[in-house]
């Protein structure tokens, strides 16, 4: 079981100013608050725990408002402001992107730029490259109130926009699949029990992706690799959850079929779901896919896992496949979360129904608040019957949307919800390339980091005012 560590939140992070009042602020007791121990697997924390306070907003006891970022150390907040300043500036972000793309090897191996990258972007967005570094990152996040992480391997396979059989060979296919399988199993080994890892089907290489795109049968080696990955996740009682990422529309249908096949085989009634599918709700077809997949799981008796996201391929997927505007995507996303939370799974596998795992993956505060409000209502309806046999987790990317993550964590005393961070691991060069690809896919989200910058700025200002004796 995952339990929070009581280590101090004051870390030896970069950007700590010297000869100023800020080092003193870093040692204020506000950044060493501890939260009650809890576990990552907590379907009962919503439905069956009499000791937990209600999520209902009808509690008449007045509560002192908690600043969302009050438990984060000042050096981390300062680094957040620096990075968000760069990412929200078109000039600075474009300049940095061009430098990193052009001089990746030099910048990640030369001691001076490597030091800068390591103590800014790498440490902010990545978990490290060794089990010790990953564990250190996990311990730090737990000390801030997170239940764990979604661990992703940063090295990815470049898939050409246009694929053909002439570009691949049997030798390449076998090498790509073995490399992908070994890296995924290594990520499982690095993950803690009952936590999550991310899996990308495209990591199996161009030949496998071509089969997905053309709806041709996969090689037996590919299907065996999937079985080996699922068996590794469940081996020795580790119960690591596999979040199979959504990808581009041109081969998403095939990926959905693979994931449902794996759910039927490995999401057995004796455990919470191991296999999760990802639904990009900006796609018009996603609400009906989610509904039909959920109903299939119930009728066929296998556990269902779903990670729900808005979507990451706006700049490459056909425009006709997704909603006309943001409002349509918002409604689709919020509707999908509501469907999962209110779905009648007949009280879970232990009562003859099915278990359901839900990952609310969003940087949108409105969507997160709506989900919490729904949980509050369901917890108080019929003694939380609709939440039995469900495991609910909120997730954001590491280094981003901390104000959203911490707002949920601060609500934990009112229900014990799970909050995790999605974070890649790998060498600096691998992670830099990974971050550049994510930045290109999520240009719109990157531009919205302005709110994270403002939230961090408000918290630093609050601490400065408190240190100087002014009202915070």
Secondary structure as UniProt FT lines:
FT   HELIX           22..26
FT   HELIX           29..32
FT   HELIX           43..47
FT   TURN            50..51
FT   TURN            57..58
FT   TURN            68..71
FT   HELIX           74..87
FT   HELIX           90..102
FT   HELIX           104..109
FT   HELIX           111..117
FT   HELIX           118..122
FT   HELIX           123..125
FT   HELIX           131..143
FT   TURN            144..145
FT   STRAND          148..153
FT   HELIX           165..167
FT   HELIX           170..190
FT   TURN            193..194
FT   STRAND          196..199
FT   HELIX           201..204
FT   HELIX           206..214
FT   HELIX           220..234
FT   HELIX           235..237
FT   STRAND          241..244
FT   HELIX           249..266
FT   TURN            269..270
FT   STRAND          275..280
FT   TURN            281..282
FT   TURN            284..285
FT   HELIX           286..300
FT   STRAND          304..309
FT   TURN            314..316
FT   HELIX           319..321
FT   HELIX           326..342
FT   TURN            346..347
FT   HELIX           349..351
FT   STRAND          356..361
FT   HELIX           365..379
FT   HELIX           382..387
FT   TURN            388..389
FT   STRAND          390..397
FT   TURN            398..399
FT   HELIX           402..409
FT   TURN            410..411
FT   HELIX           412..414
FT   STRAND          418..425
FT   HELIX           428..441
FT   HELIX           443..447
FT   TURN            448..449
FT   HELIX           450..468
//
